[in-house]
Amino acid sequence: MLFHSTRGQSDPMKFTDAVRAGLADDGGLFVPERLPDLSSRLTEITAGSYVDLAEAIFREFATDIPAADLRALIEKTYAPDVFPDGVSPIQPAGNLHIQELFHGPTLAFKDVALQWLGNLFEYILATRGGEMTVLAATSGDTGSAAIAALGGRENLSLFVMHPAGRISPLQYRQMTTAPDANVHNLAVEGTFDDTQHILKMLNADADFKQRVSLGAVNSVNFARILAQIVYYFDAWKQLGRPDRFRVSVPTGNFGDILAGYYAKQMGLPIERLILATNDNDILARFFDCGIYSRGDVFATLAPAMDIQVASNFERYLFERVGRDGKELRWLMDSFAKTGEMALPKDAAADELFYAVSANETQILDTIHDLYDATGYVADPHTAVGVFAANQFHIAHDETVPMVCLATAHPAKFPDAIARATGRSDLASHPTLDALADLPARCTTIPADQTAVRHFIEEHL
Ligand SMILES: *Cc1c(COP(=O)(O)O)cnc(C)c1O
């Protein structure tokens, strides 16, 4: 299996090369040359464990990793000591099936993909030699999941930038108490946008990039999307292999829902993907009217979804323009210039997607009402998906099973849970409580790419 750039101007690469590179040279994202059709093997591949299922799916894409090595990597990633309560168990809550993806080390769904990516990076470096530097920008959740995945790895250094003073005390503790010597936390004196800008500028610095061997852990890396395809198949299995089912996905960068879209293309009988956003509703507006236009970013109760320009949307658009790199390039260029891209309404329409956005009051009311009706405590991100699923049910029949992806443990957002329910005893977790007394390590640095570059060069 080869991986092509969405923009069509880079050489196709094998899986491990595409993972190592992160982004293609032409600025595009790597996509598989085709999506394998597993429709005739659905029951067979879901007959065993989660590891067996992941292996059946990964081997279609990671064709340059020997079968025994691949199996060992997957076993290590989804081991019971990493995901003690399973990777993606479903809990019933009223007429919804809540699929909990937050049982990894940092209690957010990003662990499912980043634990795999961490093991994969280590394997690639061990088999080929060399070292790697990873620079990440985080508004909170990605940073701790990346640290849990890459901390203590051989030949790998991780630098995580967060906007100083703009993340929650809990998120700060989760990141800065990591004891590993290869992890460096940088509190950047600026906004999250400033940290993303620094990341982008240093990635565009070809000389620096090569010198420190820079790699990418955000969801532009195809290995992350691949890991997320698996739990859609696992949901279908846990539901008892229905003729069709629906999935509601709390969406920010479009990575998680893209994995669902790929699962559907691979033959899984997903009838609808409910695209759930918070007040940052650029994607919902696209599926409603075909116009994709950048606006201001609002800070919401579901901060991991406070994103205007969703990087993985490019992979979806690539499919929608018939995998035509030239057409895609034209669209992305005009978006970069004008902040807007318009597809004819017919071209934008996609029956598979149903988009709903939830405002702040609706998020709090959803947490409250779900708890009242079922006793289930949902975090604010999960609540956005639950709200969207309920909206869909108001307009459509309820005979088809509805899965809601639960993307974070409620204990990560205790203030929102207390505000919504009036109770402060519903959201806690021993992993988070244990961080309270650990020493923190963090360096404050100006919002300046040269300062960050110097820091990295000094600390390698
Ligand atoms: C990252 C994240 C999301 C959004 O996922 P995307 O793949 O970016 O769409 C939703 N919820 C939580 C808790 C997250 O950390």
The ligand as an ORCA input file, in Angstrom:
! r2SCAN-3c Opt
* xyz 0 1
  C      -9.302     16.201     20.161
  C     -10.615     16.037     20.849
  C     -11.836     16.078     20.131
  C     -11.921     16.378     18.661
  O     -11.425     15.356     17.843
  P     -10.966     15.664     16.334
  O     -10.351     14.433     15.833
  O      -9.997     16.814     16.436
  O     -12.196     16.063     15.576
  C     -13.002     15.864     20.847
  N     -12.988     15.655     22.189
  C     -11.840     15.610     22.899
  C     -11.901     15.386     24.373
  C     -10.611     15.792     22.270
  O      -9.475     15.758     22.998
*
